[in-house]
Amino acid sequence: MSLQKSYSADIHLELNKEFWQDLEIFCVAECCGIDAFDFSKEVIQETISYYDKEEIITNLDILIEEIQSSKFKDASSSIFNAYLRKEAFLKIIKEIKQNILN
């Protein structure tokens, strides 16, 4: 029996996996982790046009709320190949959401 040590964001990120994969342009997450993704405003604005923007925002809102209320100090994602402090993970997700909205 394994003990969960972090909040796993993948339950919500998996819902829009293709969107996240389209942002994985610098490398692959398996190699470079979250640095493989381009979360710049320009790339996000271009990429989001192919997806259901409202669905992604809703999923990010739920993810943000769940991470904030989580008892864990850390958050992780196999999609991003990332294990970060909860605050750092939240900062990234909130910046992504802002780049989608603008």
N, C-alpha and C positions, 0 to 999 in steps of 0.2 A: 504494500500500500504506500503510494507516494503522497507526500504532503505538498500541497500547493503553497508556493512561496511568494507568488505575485498574482496580481489581477491579470487575467488573460484577455486581451482586447479582441482576440480573433473571432469570438462569437459574433461580434458586430461588424468587424472588418470583412469577414468572409461573405457577408451579404452583398458586398460590392467588390468582390475580389478582382474582377476584370478591370475596374477603374484603377485600383491600386497597382495592378500589373502594368497598366499603360503608363504609369508614372515611374516605373522602374527602368530608367533609361541610362544611368551612368554605369551600371554594372548589374549584377544579380544580387539579390538580398542574401543568398547563401554565402556569398563571398564578402560583400561590403556592408551587409546589414542595412540599416536605415539610410546610410550614405549612398546607397544605390538609387535612391528615389530623388526625383526633382519635384520639390514642393513649391517651386516658385509660382508667383501669381500668374505669369504668362503661360506657363505649361499647364497649370491647373485650369485656367480659363479655357484654353484650347481643348483640353481633354474632357472636361465636364460637359461640353456641348454634345458629346456622343452618349451621354448617360442621363438618368433621371436625377436631376440636381436635387429636387426636393427629397427624394428617397435617401440620397447620400447625406444630406444635411440632417434629416431626421435620425438616421443611424448614428451620425456623429454626436448629435445632441444627447441621445440615450447613452452612448459610450462615455461622454464627458460626465454626465450625471452619475453613472455607475462607478467610474474611476474615482470621482470625488468622494463618494460615499463608501468606497471600499475600505476595509480594515487593513489592507496591505500597504506597505510602504513603497512597493515597486509595482510596475506594470510591464507586461511583456506582450510580444506578438511574434508568432512564427512567420507571418506574412512579411513583416518588416525585419525579421531576424534581430529583434531588439529586446533588451532587458534594461529598463531605465527606472530611475526614481519616479514615483507617481507624478510629482510636480513637473519634471522634465517631459514626461510623456504627454501630460495634459497640455503643456505649452505648445508642443508640436501639433497636436490634434486641433487645438484652438486656432493656431496660425493657418493650418490647412483649411479649416472651416471659414475663416476670414477671407482667405484667398478665393474660396468658392463663391462667397457672397459678393465680393467686389468685382 
